[in-house]
Amino acid sequence: MVLDLDLEEKETESVNTSIGSLEPNQDLREIRTEFEKALGEYLKADDSMRVLFWPTPAEDMLQGKFSRIDIRFRGGRMQGIEDLAVRRGHVSVRDLQFDLETLRSQKKLVIKSVGDMGFRMRVEEDDLNSFLEASQRRLNLQYPKVELKDGKMFFVAKVRTLFFNSKVRTEGSFQVNREQQTVDFRASNVSLNSLPVPGFVVGNLLSRINPVLKLKKFPLVEQIQIELDEIKIQQGFIELSGS
């Protein structure tokens, strides 16, 4: 089951009461504290991060289980792709099992299994452009820049062709490659110095850009086996969601 998540900073009454209802002893408090600290290896938040623990029987927690946790963050950067800032995100996981011995002895989070889960993240236009700027050498493009509006992405960059630089302009959208778990850019209306370009030039350009993002670069994603389902282009930002 896919969890429908919002990106607003709010808590439900059930989560607010869950911590008190556990009547935690020292061991349970330490487990939650160590879990949060270990999570910071994979996800760092420039602004804020909160981990909300839902009610879980004490005997389950002492075996390395949580019935459900919700992670909300702002200004997040995930291990493996620190150059891309996620303006805000919400991840929810049910029936999570982790290696408690490794957590306590090595302060490291190792996920054994998860049940239902979902995530939703927002990347704003400015942050996406900062990521592209940091990726210029990998993309073999100069001054790449995007504009997000009306469900489309407008992309401009300078590209080296033969002995001179040319300006490329294109309109397109993001698509999810579910088999490879990547984010790719699909282009239309491509022009080079304001002139239409043949298909093989478009293919060469896209081979430089794609994949824009690889989920397999995220160590935590590999542990939880997250699948990216959809990318929506909104006015000035994109939203990524999955399960």
C-alpha positions as CSV (number, residue, x, y, z in Angstrom):
1,M,0.0,0.0,0.0
2,V,1.3,3.5,-0.9
3,L,1.1,6.0,1.9
4,D,-0.3,9.4,0.9
5,L,2.0,12.0,2.5
6,D,1.9,15.7,2.8
7,L,4.8,18.1,2.9
8,E,3.5,20.4,5.6
9,E,5.0,20.6,9.1
10,K,2.2,19.3,11.2
11,E,1.7,16.4,13.5
12,T,-1.5,14.4,14.1
13,E,-2.9,14.0,17.6
14,S,-2.1,10.3,17.5
15,V,1.6,10.9,16.9
16,N,1.7,13.6,19.7
17,T,0.3,11.1,22.2
18,S,2.3,8.1,21.0
19,I,5.5,9.0,22.8
20,G,3.8,9.4,26.2
21,S,1.8,6.3,25.7
22,L,4.9,4.2,25.5
23,E,6.0,5.0,29.1
24,P,9.6,4.6,27.9
25,N,12.3,3.3,30.2
26,Q,15.9,4.2,29.7
27,D,16.6,1.4,27.2
28,L,13.7,2.6,24.9
29,R,14.8,6.2,25.1
30,E,18.3,5.2,24.1
31,I,17.1,3.1,21.2
32,R,15.1,6.0,19.7
33,T,18.0,8.5,20.3
34,E,20.6,6.2,18.8
35,F,18.3,5.5,15.8
36,E,17.9,9.2,15.1
37,K,21.7,9.8,15.4
38,A,22.5,6.9,13.0
39,L,19.9,8.2,10.5
40,G,21.9,11.4,10.3
41,E,24.7,9.5,8.5
42,Y,22.3,9.1,5.5
43,L,20.2,12.2,5.7
44,K,21.4,15.6,6.9
45,A,19.1,18.6,7.2
46,D,20.4,22.1,6.9
47,D,17.2,23.5,8.5
48,S,15.4,20.9,10.5
49,M,14.6,17.2,10.8
50,R,12.1,15.4,13.0
51,V,11.6,11.7,13.5
52,L,8.2,10.8,14.8
53,F,7.8,7.4,16.5
54,W,4.3,5.9,16.5
55,P,3.2,3.5,19.3
56,T,5.3,0.3,19.4
57,P,5.2,-2.3,22.2
58,A,8.3,-2.2,24.4
59,E,9.1,-5.9,23.6
60,D,9.2,-5.1,19.9
61,M,11.4,-2.1,20.3
62,L,13.9,-4.2,22.3
63,Q,14.1,-6.6,19.3
64,G,14.8,-3.8,16.8
65,K,11.3,-3.0,15.5
66,F,9.1,0.1,15.1
67,S,5.5,-0.1,14.1
68,R,5.8,3.2,12.2
69,I,8.1,6.2,11.9
70,D,7.6,9.4,10.1
71,I,10.6,11.5,9.0
72,R,10.1,15.2,8.2
73,F,12.9,17.5,7.1
74,R,13.7,20.8,5.5
75,G,16.9,21.6,3.6
76,G,17.8,17.9,3.4
77,R,20.9,16.4,1.7
78,M,21.1,12.7,1.2
79,Q,24.3,10.7,1.4
80,G,25.5,10.0,-2.1
81,I,24.2,13.2,-3.8
82,E,25.0,16.0,-1.3
83,D,25.0,18.6,-4.0
84,L,21.2,18.4,-4.4
85,A,19.2,20.1,-1.7
86,V,15.7,18.8,-1.0
87,R,13.7,21.8,0.2
88,R,11.3,19.7,2.2
89,G,10.5,16.0,2.5
90,H,8.3,13.5,4.3
91,V,9.1,9.7,4.5
92,S,6.9,7.3,6.3
93,V,7.7,3.6,7.0
94,R,5.6,0.9,8.7
95,D,6.8,-2.3,10.2
96,L,10.4,-1.3,10.2
97,Q,13.0,-3.9,11.5
98,F,16.6,-2.9,12.0
99,D,19.8,-4.5,13.5
100,L,19.7,-3.4,17.1
101,E,23.0,-5.0,18.0
102,T,24.8,-3.1,15.2
103,L,23.0,0.1,16.2
104,R,24.2,-0.1,19.7
105,S,27.7,-1.5,19.1
106,Q,28.7,0.5,16.0
107,K,26.2,3.3,16.1
108,K,25.2,2.4,12.5
109,L,21.8,1.9,11.0
110,V,21.2,-1.4,9.2
111,I,17.7,-2.0,7.9
112,K,16.5,-5.6,7.8
113,S,13.0,-5.1,6.4
114,V,10.2,-2.7,5.9
115,G,6.4,-3.0,5.3
116,D,4.3,-0.2,3.7
117,M,6.1,3.0,3.0
118,G,5.9,6.2,1.0
119,F,7.9,9.4,0.4
120,R,7.3,12.8,-1.0
121,M,10.0,15.4,-1.6
122,R,10.2,18.9,-3.1
123,V,13.1,20.3,-5.0
124,E,12.9,23.9,-5.9
125,E,14.1,25.5,-9.1
126,D,17.0,27.4,-7.4
127,D,18.3,24.2,-5.8
128,L,18.0,22.2,-9.0
129,N,20.1,24.9,-10.8
130,S,22.7,24.8,-8.1
131,F,22.9,21.0,-8.6
132,L,23.3,21.4,-12.4
133,E,26.0,24.0,-11.9
134,A,27.9,21.7,-9.6
135,S,27.5,18.9,-12.3
136,Q,28.8,20.9,-15.3
137,R,31.9,18.8,-15.7
138,R,30.0,15.6,-15.5
139,L,27.4,16.8,-18.0
140,N,30.0,18.3,-20.3
141,L,27.9,21.4,-20.6
142,Q,28.5,25.0,-19.6
143,Y,26.1,27.2,-17.6
144,P,23.2,24.8,-17.5
145,K,20.0,26.3,-16.2
146,V,16.4,25.2,-16.0
147,E,13.0,27.0,-15.6
148,L,10.1,25.1,-14.2
149,K,6.5,26.2,-15.1
150,D,3.2,25.0,-16.4
151,G,4.2,21.3,-16.1
152,K,7.2,21.7,-18.3
153,M,10.9,22.2,-17.9
154,F,12.8,24.7,-20.1
155,F,16.5,24.0,-20.3
156,V,19.4,26.2,-21.6
157,A,23.1,25.5,-21.7
158,K,26.2,26.1,-23.8
159,V,27.7,23.0,-25.5
160,R,31.0,22.6,-27.3
161,T,30.5,21.7,-31.0
162,L,33.6,21.3,-33.2
163,F,35.6,24.5,-32.6
164,F,33.0,26.8,-31.1
165,N,30.4,27.0,-28.3
166,S,26.7,26.9,-29.2
167,K,23.7,27.7,-27.1
168,V,21.2,24.9,-26.7
169,R,17.6,25.6,-25.8
170,T,15.0,22.8,-25.2
171,E,11.7,22.2,-23.7
172,G,10.8,18.9,-22.0
173,S,9.9,17.0,-18.9
174,F,11.2,14.6,-16.4
175,Q,10.4,10.9,-16.7
176,V,11.0,8.0,-14.3
177,N,12.8,5.0,-15.6
178,R,11.3,2.4,-13.2
179,E,13.5,-0.4,-14.4
180,Q,16.7,1.4,-13.8
181,Q,15.3,3.7,-11.0
182,T,16.6,6.8,-12.6
183,V,15.3,10.3,-13.5
184,D,15.7,11.1,-17.1
185,F,15.1,14.3,-19.2
186,R,12.9,13.9,-22.3
187,A,13.3,16.8,-24.7
188,S,11.2,18.4,-27.4
189,N,11.6,21.6,-29.5
190,V,15.4,21.5,-29.3
191,S,17.3,24.4,-31.0
192,L,21.0,25.1,-31.4
193,N,21.7,28.9,-31.7
194,S,18.0,29.3,-32.4
195,L,18.0,26.7,-35.3
196,P,16.3,23.3,-35.2
197,V,18.7,20.4,-34.7
198,P,18.6,16.9,-36.2
199,G,17.8,13.9,-34.0
200,F,21.3,12.6,-33.6
201,V,22.4,15.9,-32.1
202,V,19.4,15.7,-29.7
203,G,20.5,12.2,-28.8
204,N,24.0,13.3,-28.1
205,L,22.8,16.1,-25.9
206,L,20.5,13.8,-23.9
207,S,23.3,11.3,-23.5
208,R,25.3,14.0,-21.6
209,I,22.4,14.9,-19.4
210,N,20.8,11.6,-18.6
211,P,20.4,10.1,-16.2
212,V,19.8,13.3,-14.2
213,L,19.5,11.3,-11.0
214,K,20.2,7.7,-9.9
215,L,18.4,6.5,-6.9
216,K,21.0,3.8,-6.5
217,K,23.5,6.5,-5.4
218,F,21.6,6.8,-2.1
219,P,22.9,4.2,0.4
220,L,19.7,4.5,2.5
221,V,17.5,4.0,-0.6
222,E,19.3,0.8,-1.3
223,Q,18.7,-0.5,2.2
224,I,15.0,0.4,2.2
225,Q,14.5,-0.4,-1.5
226,I,12.6,2.7,-2.3
227,E,11.0,3.0,-5.7
228,L,10.4,6.3,-7.4
229,D,7.0,6.4,-9.0
230,E,6.3,10.0,-10.2
231,I,7.7,13.4,-10.8
232,K,5.4,16.4,-11.0
233,I,6.7,19.7,-12.4
234,Q,5.0,22.6,-10.7
235,Q,5.5,26.4,-10.9
236,G,9.1,26.8,-9.6
237,F,9.6,23.3,-8.1
238,I,9.3,19.6,-8.7
239,E,7.8,17.0,-6.5
240,L,9.1,13.4,-6.3
241,S,7.0,10.7,-4.8
242,G,7.3,6.9,-4.5
243,S,6.9,3.9,-2.3
